[in-house]
Amino acid sequence: MNSVTVRVPAKVNLQLAVGPLRDDGYHDLVNVFHAVSIFDEVTATAETGMRVRVEGDSAGQVPEDDDNLAIRAASALARHAGRSYGVSLLIRKSIPVAGGMAGGSADAAAALVACNELWGLGLPLADLLEIGADIGSDVPFALLGGTAVGTGRGERLTPLEVGGTFHWVFALAEGGLSTPAVYAECDRIREATGTEAAWPQTSEPLLDALRRGDAKALGAELANDLQPAAVMLRRSLARTLDAGREHGALGAIVSGSGPTCAFLADSETHAVELAAALRAEGVARDAVTAHGPVPGPAVGQRP
């Protein structure tokens, strides 16, 4: 086998509850992940060294050196296997870069799956999840897909039952937001307002809405503790969120650390109409439709 291609989905956070700042600089989280039908594709080809190339939307914003999470994932997998493997990775981007949809983590997950296949390691998912957790908090969910609750830093996962398909619109922003900067702003706002961070808890009404496949109930329960910080750093997001609500979104939320905004629609037709309305309003660089949940990484070989 000379080449393996893996397609991997983006995620949206249906609930992101951020606890107090820990001594190690992280926050304890409750993170309800939901994989959606916006995909990156990573092709791993046998090579003597390790290199990465990026194509597609905003490719110029993605590092093509050792800072790339996909290369870090491939290197970590080789170390785990105890061998000096090499690989050339080609990443085709559709997931927004630095957009709060875990594109970098998705690419790392795809690289783990592709290299595991390319190198014939045959490692089980449990091993890949352990390696992925050391690369980034969102990598384990990118390996899992579907819908799940993440706790700790978000890396300890419990899959969730979902009773149907949900239809989404994602308003893509110009440029990205730094995840560390958004968390730092969240801490600053809490300190400035004297707000004591509560221990994060999973929303039972949200889990119930997922089980029943009730889009209206789910829209009412969408929540993100990082949203005020993202809006403070990118004030235009407030207008984007308002525009989605004005055009009938069942729920409107900043995805993760932003700046992508997610809108829950009541049907596929409504999603198409809502995306068109957001584009017409000029409140985003683009607006794209998607559905979820979708499975995690899918493997397909290339000759």
Backbone as numpy.savetxt, mean C-alpha at the origin, in Angstrom:
# Nx Ny Nz CAx CAy CAz Cx Cy Cz
15.04 -22.11 -15.82 14.18 -20.91 -15.82 15.07 -19.67 -15.82
14.89 -18.81 -16.82 15.73 -17.63 -16.96 15.07 -16.37 -16.42
13.73 -16.34 -16.37 13.02 -15.12 -16.01 11.67 -15.46 -15.39
11.30 -14.68 -14.38 10.01 -14.84 -13.71 9.39 -13.46 -13.53
8.12 -13.33 -13.87 7.39 -12.07 -13.70 6.30 -12.25 -12.64
6.20 -11.28 -11.75 5.20 -11.29 -10.68 4.43 -9.98 -10.71
3.10 -10.09 -10.70 2.22 -8.92 -10.61 1.74 -8.79 -9.18
1.79 -7.58 -8.64 1.49 -7.38 -7.22 0.60 -6.15 -7.05
-0.42 -6.23 -6.17 -1.36 -5.11 -6.06 -0.95 -4.04 -5.06
-1.56 -2.87 -5.24 -1.48 -1.79 -4.26 -2.40 -2.09 -3.08
-2.29 -1.26 -2.05 -3.19 -1.38 -0.90 -3.78 -0.03 -0.57
-4.94 -0.07 0.10 -5.50 1.11 0.73 -5.73 0.74 2.19
-5.55 1.71 3.08 -5.80 1.48 4.50 -7.24 1.88 4.82
-8.04 0.91 5.21 -9.42 1.19 5.58 -9.50 1.80 6.98
-8.60 1.37 7.83 -8.43 1.98 9.15 -6.95 2.02 9.46
-6.46 3.16 9.89 -5.08 3.30 10.34 -5.10 4.03 11.67
-5.01 3.26 12.75 -5.00 3.82 14.10 -3.56 3.84 14.60
-3.08 5.02 14.98 -1.68 5.23 15.32 -1.55 5.45 16.82
-0.85 4.57 17.49 -0.65 4.68 18.93 0.47 5.64 19.29
0.85 5.67 20.56 1.93 6.57 21.00 3.26 6.22 20.36
4.15 7.19 20.31 5.50 6.98 19.81 6.26 6.05 20.77
6.87 5.01 20.21 7.61 4.05 21.03 9.07 4.49 21.18
9.79 3.83 22.11 11.20 4.15 22.32 12.05 3.87 21.10
11.62 2.92 20.26 12.41 2.58 19.07 12.09 3.48 17.87
11.25 4.50 18.09 10.93 5.43 17.02 9.74 5.05 16.18
9.19 3.85 16.41 8.00 3.42 15.69 6.75 3.69 16.53
5.58 3.48 15.92 4.31 3.57 16.62 3.63 2.20 16.55
2.94 1.83 17.63 2.06 0.68 17.52 0.85 1.07 16.69
0.45 0.16 15.80 -0.61 0.46 14.84 -1.70 -0.60 14.89
-2.90 -0.19 14.52 -3.90 -1.11 13.99 -4.16 -0.65 12.57
-3.93 -1.55 11.63 -3.90 -1.18 10.23 -4.74 -2.19 9.46
-5.91 -1.78 8.99 -6.75 -2.67 8.20 -6.38 -2.47 6.73
-5.62 -3.42 6.20 -5.13 -3.37 4.82 -6.17 -3.97 3.88
-6.23 -3.44 2.66 -7.17 -3.91 1.65 -6.47 -3.80 0.30
-6.22 -4.94 -0.35 -5.51 -4.94 -1.63 -6.47 -4.60 -2.76
-6.03 -3.72 -3.67 -6.90 -3.24 -4.75 -6.23 -3.44 -6.10
-7.05 -3.36 -7.15 -6.62 -3.76 -8.49 -5.85 -2.68 -9.25
-4.84 -2.14 -8.61 -3.82 -1.32 -9.26 -2.51 -2.08 -9.04
-1.78 -2.38 -10.11 -0.69 -3.35 -10.01 0.64 -2.79 -10.50
1.71 -3.19 -9.83 3.06 -3.14 -10.37 3.43 -4.53 -10.87
4.40 -4.57 -11.75 4.89 -5.84 -12.28 6.41 -5.86 -12.14
6.94 -6.94 -11.57 8.38 -7.08 -11.39 8.85 -8.33 -12.11
9.82 -8.16 -13.00 10.41 -9.28 -13.72 11.83 -9.50 -13.20
12.10 -10.71 -12.73 13.42 -11.10 -12.23 14.08 -11.98 -13.28
15.29 -11.58 -13.70 16.04 -12.32 -14.72 17.39 -12.72 -14.15
17.81 -13.94 -14.43 19.10 -14.43 -13.94 20.23 -13.50 -14.37
21.12 -13.19 -13.44 22.18 -12.21 -13.67 23.34 -12.54 -12.73
24.54 -12.08 -13.07 25.68 -12.36 -12.20 25.70 -11.44 -10.98
25.31 -10.17 -11.16 25.24 -9.25 -10.04 23.80 -8.95 -9.68
23.59 -7.81 -9.01 22.23 -7.38 -8.68 22.02 -5.97 -9.17
20.98 -5.78 -9.97 20.66 -4.44 -10.46 19.16 -4.32 -10.63
18.70 -3.07 -10.73 17.26 -2.81 -10.87 17.06 -1.68 -11.87
15.99 -1.80 -12.65 15.60 -0.76 -13.58 14.09 -0.54 -13.40
13.66 0.71 -13.51 12.26 1.06 -13.26 11.68 1.75 -14.47
10.49 1.32 -14.89 9.76 1.92 -16.00 8.36 2.31 -15.52
7.70 3.18 -16.28 6.30 3.48 -16.01 6.09 4.79 -15.29
4.89 4.92 -14.70 4.45 6.16 -14.08 5.39 6.59 -12.96
5.93 7.80 -13.06 6.81 8.40 -12.04 8.05 7.56 -11.78
8.51 6.81 -12.79 9.67 5.94 -12.60 10.90 6.71 -12.16
11.02 7.97 -12.60 12.19 8.76 -12.24 12.29 9.06 -10.76
11.20 8.87 -10.01 11.24 9.12 -8.57 11.67 7.89 -7.77
11.87 6.76 -8.44 12.20 5.51 -7.75 13.70 5.26 -7.86
14.39 5.02 -6.73 15.83 4.78 -6.81 16.16 3.49 -7.56
17.28 3.51 -8.26 17.74 2.34 -8.99 19.09 1.88 -8.43
19.18 1.94 -7.09 20.40 1.51 -6.41 20.01 0.70 -5.19
20.90 0.60 -4.21 20.64 -0.24 -3.04 19.55 0.32 -2.14
19.08 1.54 -2.39 17.96 2.08 -1.63 16.62 1.54 -2.12
16.60 0.90 -3.28 15.37 0.34 -3.81 14.96 -0.87 -2.98
13.70 -0.89 -2.52 13.25 -1.96 -1.63 13.26 -3.33 -2.32
13.05 -3.35 -3.63 13.06 -4.63 -4.33 14.45 -5.25 -4.34
15.49 -4.43 -4.56 16.86 -4.93 -4.49 17.20 -5.36 -3.07
16.76 -4.57 -2.09 17.00 -4.97 -0.69 16.34 -6.29 -0.39
15.15 -6.52 -0.94 14.45 -7.78 -0.72 15.21 -8.94 -1.35
15.66 -8.76 -2.60 16.41 -9.83 -3.27 17.69 -10.14 -2.52
18.38 -9.11 -2.04 19.62 -9.33 -1.29 19.35 -10.07 0.02
18.26 -9.69 0.70 17.91 -10.36 1.96 17.57 -11.82 1.72
16.88 -12.11 0.63 16.53 -13.49 0.31 17.78 -14.31 0.02
18.72 -13.74 -0.72 19.98 -14.44 -1.01 20.75 -14.73 0.28
20.79 -13.75 1.19 21.48 -13.98 2.47 20.79 -15.09 3.26
19.45 -15.07 3.25 18.69 -16.10 3.96 19.02 -17.48 3.40
19.19 -17.57 2.09 19.50 -18.85 1.45 20.96 -19.23 1.59
21.79 -18.26 2.00 23.22 -18.56 2.18 23.98 -18.74 0.89
23.51 -18.08 -0.20 24.14 -18.22 -1.50 24.37 -16.84 -2.12
25.31 -16.78 -3.05 25.62 -15.53 -3.74 24.86 -15.45 -5.06
23.54 -15.38 -4.95 22.70 -15.28 -6.14 22.78 -13.87 -6.74
22.50 -13.79 -8.04 22.38 -12.50 -8.71 21.05 -12.41 -9.42
20.62 -11.18 -9.70 19.34 -10.99 -10.40 19.30 -9.59 -10.99
18.64 -9.48 -12.13 18.28 -8.19 -12.71 16.78 -8.03 -12.55
16.37 -6.95 -11.90 14.95 -6.69 -11.65 14.47 -5.55 -12.54
13.38 -5.78 -13.25 12.70 -4.74 -14.01 11.35 -4.48 -13.36
11.15 -3.26 -12.86 9.90 -2.88 -12.20 9.10 -2.00 -13.14
7.88 -2.41 -13.45 6.97 -1.61 -14.26 5.93 -1.02 -13.31
5.97 0.31 -13.13 5.17 1.00 -12.13 3.81 1.42 -12.66
2.77 1.08 -11.89 1.45 1.70 -12.03 0.96 2.21 -10.68
1.43 1.60 -9.59 1.09 2.06 -8.24 1.77 3.42 -8.03
1.04 4.42 -7.50 1.65 5.73 -7.29 2.90 5.65 -6.42
3.92 6.44 -6.79 5.17 6.49 -6.04 5.01 7.44 -4.87
5.41 6.99 -3.66 5.26 7.80 -2.44 3.84 8.32 -2.30
2.88 7.44 -2.62 1.48 7.87 -2.65 0.62 7.28 -1.55
1.22 6.57 -0.58 0.44 5.99 0.50 -0.26 4.70 0.12
0.18 4.06 -0.98 -0.43 2.81 -1.42 0.57 1.65 -1.43
1.71 1.85 -0.76 2.70 0.80 -0.52 3.32 0.25 -1.80
3.57 1.13 -2.78 4.18 0.67 -4.02 5.56 0.08 -3.83
6.39 0.72 -3.04 7.73 0.18 -2.79 7.68 -1.15 -2.07
6.79 -1.26 -1.10 6.63 -2.53 -0.38 6.09 -3.61 -1.30
5.18 -3.24 -2.20 4.66 -4.20 -3.17 5.78 -4.72 -4.06
6.66 -3.82 -4.50 7.77 -4.25 -5.35 8.72 -5.18 -4.58
8.94 -4.90 -3.30 9.77 -5.78 -2.48 9.14 -7.16 -2.37
7.83 -7.20 -2.14 7.13 -8.48 -2.05 7.22 -9.25 -3.36
7.02 -8.55 -4.48 7.11 -9.19 -5.78 8.51 -9.74 -6.03
9.54 -8.98 -5.62 10.91 -9.44 -5.79 11.17 -10.71 -4.97
10.64 -10.77 -3.75 10.81 -11.97 -2.92 10.18 -13.18 -3.60
8.97 -13.01 -4.10 8.27 -14.12 -4.74 8.98 -14.52 -6.03
9.37 -13.53 -6.84 10.01 -13.83 -8.12 11.36 -14.51 -7.94
12.17 -14.01 -7.00 13.49 -14.60 -6.80 13.40 -15.97 -6.14
12.44 -16.15 -5.27 12.22 -17.47 -4.68 11.95 -18.50 -5.77
11.18 -18.07 -6.78 10.87 -18.95 -7.91 12.07 -19.09 -8.85
12.69 -17.97 -9.18 13.80 -17.97 -10.13 14.96 -18.82 -9.64
15.26 -18.70 -8.36 16.41 -19.41 -7.79 16.07 -20.82 -7.31
14.79 -21.20 -7.47 14.39 -22.54 -7.09 14.50 -22.83 -5.61
14.29 -21.82 -4.77 14.47 -22.01 -3.33 13.31 -22.78 -2.70
12.10 -22.57 -3.20 10.95 -23.28 -2.65 10.60 -22.91 -1.22
10.95 -21.67 -0.81 10.64 -21.26 0.56 9.14 -21.05 0.73
8.59 -21.43 1.88 7.15 -21.22 2.12 6.86 -19.75 2.39
5.56 -19.41 2.30 5.13 -18.03 2.54 5.58 -17.54 3.91
5.54 -18.41 4.92 5.93 -18.00 6.28 7.34 -17.44 6.30
8.26 -18.06 5.56 9.64 -17.57 5.52 9.72 -16.22 4.81
8.98 -16.08 3.71 8.99 -14.81 2.99 8.39 -13.70 3.84
7.36 -14.01 4.61 6.76 -13.00 5.51 7.78 -12.53 6.54
8.56 -13.45 7.07 9.57 -13.09 8.08 10.65 -12.20 7.47
11.11 -12.56 6.28 12.12 -11.75 5.60 11.53 -10.38 5.26
10.29 -10.37 4.76 9.65 -9.13 4.38 9.47 -8.16 5.53
9.17 -8.68 6.71 8.95 -7.81 7.88 10.20 -7.04 8.24
11.38 -7.60 7.96 12.62 -6.89 8.23 12.90 -5.80 7.21
12.27 -5.88 6.04 12.48 -4.89 4.99 11.58 -3.69 5.19
10.31 -3.92 5.58 9.38 -2.82 5.78 8.08 -3.31 6.36
7.39 -2.45 7.08 6.18 -2.86 7.80 5.06 -3.28 6.88
5.02 -2.75 5.65 3.93 -3.06 4.73 4.23 -4.26 3.83
5.47 -4.75 3.85 5.84 -5.83 2.94 5.07 -7.12 3.23
4.90 -7.52 4.50 4.14 -8.75 4.74 2.75 -8.73 4.14
2.01 -7.60 4.29 0.68 -7.60 3.69 0.75 -7.65 2.17
1.75 -7.00 1.57 1.90 -7.07 0.12 2.10 -8.50 -0.34
2.72 -9.33 0.49 2.88 -10.76 0.18 1.57 -11.52 0.33
0.72 -11.05 1.25 -0.50 -11.79 1.58 -1.67 -11.42 0.67
-1.92 -10.12 0.49 -3.06 -9.67 -0.31 -4.37 -9.86 0.41
-5.48 -9.64 -0.32 -6.80 -9.77 0.28 -7.10 -8.60 1.20
-7.60 -8.88 2.38 -7.88 -7.88 3.42 -7.41 -8.46 4.75
-6.73 -7.67 5.56 -6.17 -8.20 6.81 -5.97 -7.06 7.80
-5.97 -7.42 9.09 -5.59 -6.50 10.15 -4.12 -6.69 10.43
-3.38 -5.58 10.44 -1.98 -5.60 10.84 -1.82 -4.92 12.18
-1.06 -5.53 13.07 -0.78 -4.94 14.38 0.74 -4.86 14.57
1.17 -4.36 15.74 2.58 -4.07 15.93 2.93 -2.86 15.09
3.93 -2.98 14.22 4.23 -1.94 13.24 3.35 -2.09 12.00
2.45 -3.08 12.03 1.62 -3.41 10.89 1.99 -4.73 10.27
3.07 -5.36 10.78 3.60 -6.57 10.15 2.97 -7.86 10.65
2.27 -7.83 11.81 1.61 -9.03 12.33 0.19 -9.05 11.79
-0.12 -10.05 10.96 -1.32 -10.01 10.13 -2.34 -11.07 10.52
-3.60 -10.67 10.46 -4.73 -11.59 10.62 -5.67 -11.38 9.44
-5.80 -12.37 8.54 -6.71 -12.20 7.39 -8.15 -11.99 7.86
-8.91 -11.22 7.07 -10.28 -10.89 7.40 -11.25 -11.46 6.38
-12.44 -11.78 6.85 -13.51 -12.22 5.97 -14.17 -10.99 5.34
-14.34 -11.05 4.02 -14.97 -9.95 3.29 -16.13 -10.52 2.48
-17.31 -9.89 2.61 -18.52 -10.45 2.03 -18.86 -9.97 0.64
-17.95 -9.29 -0.04 -18.26 -8.82 -1.38 -17.11 -8.04 -1.97
-17.37 -7.41 -3.10 -16.38 -6.58 -3.79 -16.72 -5.12 -3.58
-15.70 -4.32 -3.30 -15.88 -2.89 -3.10 -15.23 -2.14 -4.26
-15.85 -1.03 -4.66 -15.40 -0.25 -5.81 -14.83 1.08 -5.33
-13.66 1.42 -5.87 -12.89 2.55 -5.36 -12.52 3.50 -6.49
-12.28 4.75 -6.10 -11.63 5.73 -6.95 -10.44 6.29 -6.18
-9.29 6.36 -6.86 -8.09 6.90 -6.23 -7.68 8.17 -6.97
-7.64 9.28 -6.23 -7.21 10.56 -6.77 -5.71 10.67 -6.57
-4.98 10.70 -7.66 -3.52 10.71 -7.62 -3.03 12.15 -7.59
-2.08 12.41 -6.71 -1.57 13.77 -6.52 -0.27 13.98 -7.29
0.06 15.23 -7.52 1.38 15.57 -8.06 2.41 15.41 -6.95
3.46 14.62 -7.21 4.49 14.42 -6.20 4.01 13.52 -5.07
4.93 13.19 -4.17 4.62 12.29 -3.08 4.71 12.98 -1.73
4.52 12.19 -0.68 4.74 12.64 0.69 5.64 11.63 1.38
6.56 12.13 2.17 7.46 11.26 2.93 6.72 10.64 4.11
6.71 9.31 4.18 6.03 8.65 5.31 6.61 9.08 6.65
7.95 9.10 6.85 8.48 9.59 8.14 8.05 11.01 8.45
7.98 11.87 7.43 7.57 13.26 7.67 6.12 13.33 8.12
5.26 12.49 7.57 3.85 12.50 7.96 3.70 12.00 9.40
4.40 10.94 9.76 4.35 10.47 11.14 4.88 11.54 12.10
5.96 12.21 11.72 6.52 13.26 12.57 5.52 14.40 12.74
4.80 14.75 11.67 3.79 15.80 11.76 2.63 15.36 12.63
2.25 14.09 12.56 1.21 13.55 13.43 1.61 13.72 14.90
2.86 13.38 15.22 3.35 13.55 16.60 3.37 15.02 17.00
3.77 15.89 16.07 3.83 17.32 16.37 2.44 17.88 16.67
1.45 17.49 15.84 0.08 17.98 16.05 -0.43 17.51 17.40
-0.18 16.25 17.73 -0.65 15.74 19.02 -0.02 16.49 20.18
1.29 16.76 20.07 1.96 17.49 21.15 1.44 18.92 21.24
1.26 19.58 20.10 0.82 20.97 20.09 -0.60 21.13 20.62
-1.44 20.13 20.40 -2.83 20.21 20.84 -3.08 19.52 22.18
-2.01 18.94 22.75 -2.17 18.23 24.01 -2.99 16.97 23.90
-3.01 16.38 22.71 -3.78 15.16 22.48 -2.95 13.94 22.87
-3.46 13.15 23.78 -2.76 11.94 24.18 -3.19 10.79 23.26
-2.21 10.17 22.64 -2.51 9.09 21.70 -3.06 7.89 22.45
-4.22 7.41 22.01 -4.82 6.23 22.63 -4.17 4.96 22.08
-4.29 3.88 22.86 -3.83 2.60 22.37 -4.72 2.20 21.19
-4.14 1.84 20.06 -4.97 1.58 18.87 -5.83 0.33 19.01
-7.07 0.45 18.56 -8.04 -0.64 18.62 -8.69 -0.81 17.26
-8.94 -2.06 16.88 -9.64 -2.32 15.62 -11.09 -1.91 15.75
-11.62 -1.27 14.70 -13.02 -0.86 14.68 -13.91 -2.06 14.39
-14.71 -2.47 15.35 -15.62 -3.60 15.13 -16.70 -3.27 14.10
-17.27 -2.05 14.10 -18.23 -1.73 13.03 -17.63 -1.84 11.64
-16.36 -1.48 11.49 -15.72 -1.60 10.19 -15.57 -3.07 9.80
-15.15 -3.91 10.74 -15.00 -5.34 10.44 -16.35 -5.96 10.09
-17.39 -5.51 10.78 -18.73 -6.03 10.49 -19.18 -5.62 9.09
-18.90 -4.36 8.70 -19.26 -3.90 7.36 -18.53 -4.71 6.29
-17.27 -5.05 6.54 -16.52 -5.89 5.60 -17.14 -7.27 5.48
-17.48 -7.86 6.62 -18.07 -9.21 6.60 -19.37 -9.23 5.82
-20.17 -8.17 5.96 -21.47 -8.11 5.29 -21.39 -7.59 3.86
-20.22 -7.10 3.46 -20.09 -6.52 2.13 -20.91 -5.26 1.97
-21.08 -4.50 3.04 -21.94 -3.32 3.08 -21.09 -2.08 2.79
-21.13 -1.60 1.56 -20.28 -0.48 1.17 -20.66 0.81 1.91
-21.96 1.05 2.08 -22.38 2.27 2.77 -21.87 2.29 4.20
-22.01 1.17 4.90 -21.53 1.10 6.28 -20.01 1.21 6.34
-19.33 0.59 5.39 -17.86 0.67 5.37 -17.41 2.10 5.14
-18.05 2.79 4.22 -17.68 4.17 3.94 -17.76 5.05 5.17
-18.76 4.81 6.01 -18.93 5.61 7.23 -17.86 5.33 8.27
-17.18 4.18 8.16 -16.21 3.77 9.19 -14.76 3.98 8.78
-14.50 4.41 7.54 -13.12 4.63 7.11 -12.45 5.66 8.03
-11.23 5.37 8.48 -10.57 6.25 9.45 -9.06 6.16 9.29
-8.38 7.30 9.40 -6.93 7.35 9.26 -6.38 8.41 10.19
-5.68 7.99 11.23 -5.10 8.95 12.19 -4.01 9.81 11.57
-3.45 9.41 10.43 -2.43 10.22 9.76 -3.03 11.29 8.85
-4.34 11.24 8.64 -4.94 12.16 7.68 -4.75 13.63 8.05
-4.96 14.05 9.30 -4.74 15.47 9.61 -3.30 15.91 9.32
-2.34 15.03 9.56 -0.95 15.39 9.29 -0.69 15.50 7.80
-1.23 14.56 7.01 -1.05 14.61 5.56 -1.68 15.87 4.99
-2.87 16.23 5.49 -3.55 17.44 5.00 -2.79 18.70 5.41
-2.20 18.68 6.60 -1.42 19.83 7.04 -0.20 20.04 6.13
0.41 18.95 5.72 1.60 19.05 4.86 1.24 19.31 3.40
0.03 18.94 3.01 -0.41 19.13 1.63 -1.85 19.65 1.70
-2.01 20.96 1.85 -3.32 21.55 2.13 -4.35 21.27 1.02
-3.88 21.06 -0.20 -4.79 20.83 -1.31 -5.59 19.53 -1.15
-5.14 18.63 -0.28 -5.86 17.37 -0.09 -7.25 17.60 0.50
-7.42 18.65 1.27 -8.73 18.94 1.86 -9.75 19.19 0.76
-9.36 19.92 -0.27 -10.28 20.18 -1.38 -10.56 18.90 -2.16
-9.55 18.06 -2.34 -9.76 16.80 -3.04 -10.77 15.93 -2.30
-10.61 15.82 -0.99 -11.54 15.02 -0.18 -12.95 15.60 -0.25
-13.06 16.92 -0.15 -14.39 17.56 -0.22 -15.05 17.30 -1.57
-14.27 17.36 -2.65 -14.83 17.15 -3.98 -15.40 15.74 -4.12
-14.68 14.75 -3.58 -15.19 13.39 -3.64 -16.50 13.23 -2.88
-16.57 13.84 -1.72 -17.82 13.77 -0.93 -18.97 14.46 -1.67
-18.65 15.62 -2.27 -19.69 16.36 -2.99 -20.25 15.57 -4.16
-19.46 14.67 -4.72 -19.90 13.87 -5.86 -20.36 12.47 -5.44
-20.73 12.34 -4.16 -21.44 11.16 -3.72 -20.62 9.99 -3.22
-19.33 10.20 -2.93 -18.54 9.11 -2.36 -19.13 8.65 -1.04
-19.18 7.35 -0.84 -19.67 6.80 0.43 -18.69 7.02 1.56
-17.43 7.16 1.21 -16.38 7.43 2.18 -15.21 8.08 1.46
-14.49 8.97 2.17 -13.35 9.67 1.59 -12.23 9.67 2.61
-11.02 9.30 2.18 -9.94 9.14 3.14 -8.61 9.30 2.43
-7.62 9.84 3.13 -6.25 9.80 2.64 -5.74 8.37 2.83
-5.13 7.81 1.79 -4.63 6.44 1.89 -3.27 6.44 2.57
-3.18 5.79 3.72 -1.91 5.69 4.43 -1.36 7.06 4.77
-0.09 7.28 4.39 0.54 8.57 4.66 0.30 9.57 3.54
-0.51 9.18 2.53 -0.86 10.09 1.45 0.29 10.23 0.44
0.05 11.10 -0.56 -1.07 12.02 -0.74 -2.24 11.47 -1.57
-2.21 10.19 -1.95 -3.35 9.63 -2.69 -4.59 9.66 -1.80
-5.71 10.08 -2.38 -6.99 10.06 -1.67 -7.86 8.94 -2.23
-8.51 8.20 -1.34 -9.34 7.06 -1.72 -10.80 7.39 -1.47
-11.64 7.03 -2.44 -13.08 7.27 -2.34 -13.80 5.96 -2.59
-14.72 5.60 -1.71 -15.51 4.40 -1.86 -16.79 4.73 -2.61
-17.03 4.00 -3.69 -18.23 4.21 -4.51 -19.25 3.13 -4.23
-20.51 3.37 -4.63 -21.55 2.37 -4.33 -21.70 1.34 -5.43
-20.97 1.52 -6.56 -21.03 0.55 -7.65 -19.88 0.83 -8.60
-19.66 -0.08 -9.54 -18.63 0.14 -10.55 -18.98 1.35 -11.42
-20.26 1.48 -11.77 -20.71 2.62 -12.58 -20.48 3.93 -11.85
-20.83 3.95 -10.57 -20.62 5.17 -9.77 -19.14 5.51 -9.69
-18.27 4.49 -9.58 -16.83 4.74 -9.52 -16.35 5.43 -10.79
-16.81 4.96 -11.95 -16.41 5.58 -13.21 -16.89 7.04 -13.27
-18.11 7.27 -12.84 -18.66 8.64 -12.84 -17.90 9.54 -11.87
-17.58 9.01 -10.70 -16.88 9.79 -9.69 -15.47 10.15 -10.16
-14.79 9.19 -10.79 -13.44 9.48 -11.30 -13.49 10.58 -12.35
-14.49 10.52 -13.23 -14.63 11.56 -14.26 -14.90 12.92 -13.63
-15.71 12.95 -12.58 -16.02 14.21 -11.92 -14.78 14.81 -11.25
-13.97 13.97 -10.63 -12.76 14.47 -9.98 -11.77 15.01 -11.00
-11.67 14.31 -12.15 -10.78 14.82 -13.20 -11.29 16.16 -13.71
-12.60 16.28 -13.88 -13.18 17.53 -14.39 -12.99 18.68 -13.41
-13.01 18.36 -12.11 -12.83 19.40 -11.08 -11.38 19.87 -11.00
-10.46 19.08 -11.53 -9.05 19.47 -11.49 -8.43 19.40 -10.11
-8.95 18.51 -9.24 -8.45 18.43 -7.87 -7.39 17.34 -7.70
-6.97 16.70 -8.81 -5.97 15.66 -8.74 -5.25 15.56 -10.08
-4.06 15.00 -10.06 -3.32 14.77 -11.31 -4.07 13.80 -12.21
-4.70 12.80 -11.59 -5.52 11.85 -12.31 -6.41 11.16 -11.28
-7.45 10.50 -11.77 -8.32 9.70 -10.91 -8.54 8.36 -11.60
-8.29 7.27 -10.87 -8.39 5.94 -11.46 -9.34 5.08 -10.62
-10.00 4.15 -11.28 -10.91 3.24 -10.59 -10.20 1.92 -10.28
-10.70 1.24 -9.27 -10.16 -0.08 -8.90 -11.21 -0.79 -8.07
-10.99 -2.08 -7.84 -11.87 -2.83 -6.95 -11.02 -3.66 -5.99
-11.65 -4.11 -4.93 -10.95 -4.92 -3.95 -11.95 -5.70 -3.11
-11.49 -6.71 -2.41 -10.09 -7.09 -2.33 -9.66 -7.95 -3.50
-8.33 -7.96 -3.74 -7.74 -8.82 -4.77 -6.65 -9.64 -4.11
-6.28 -10.79 -4.72 -5.22 -11.62 -4.14 -3.86 -10.93 -4.17
-2.93 -11.53 -3.45 -1.56 -11.03 -3.42 -0.79 -11.36 -4.69
0.54 -11.41 -4.61 1.37 -11.57 -5.81 0.99 -12.80 -6.65
0.97 -12.59 -7.97 0.67 -13.66 -8.91 1.87 -13.88 -9.81
2.28 -15.13 -9.95 3.49 -15.48 -10.69 3.14 -15.88 -12.11
3.91 -15.34 -13.07 3.81 -15.77 -14.45 5.20 -15.73 -15.06
5.61 -16.78 -15.72 6.97 -16.86 -16.28 7.04 -16.14 -17.61
8.20 -15.58 -17.88 8.49 -15.02 -19.20 9.68 -15.78 -19.78
9.69 -16.07 -21.07 10.80 -16.83 -21.66 12.10 -16.05 -21.62
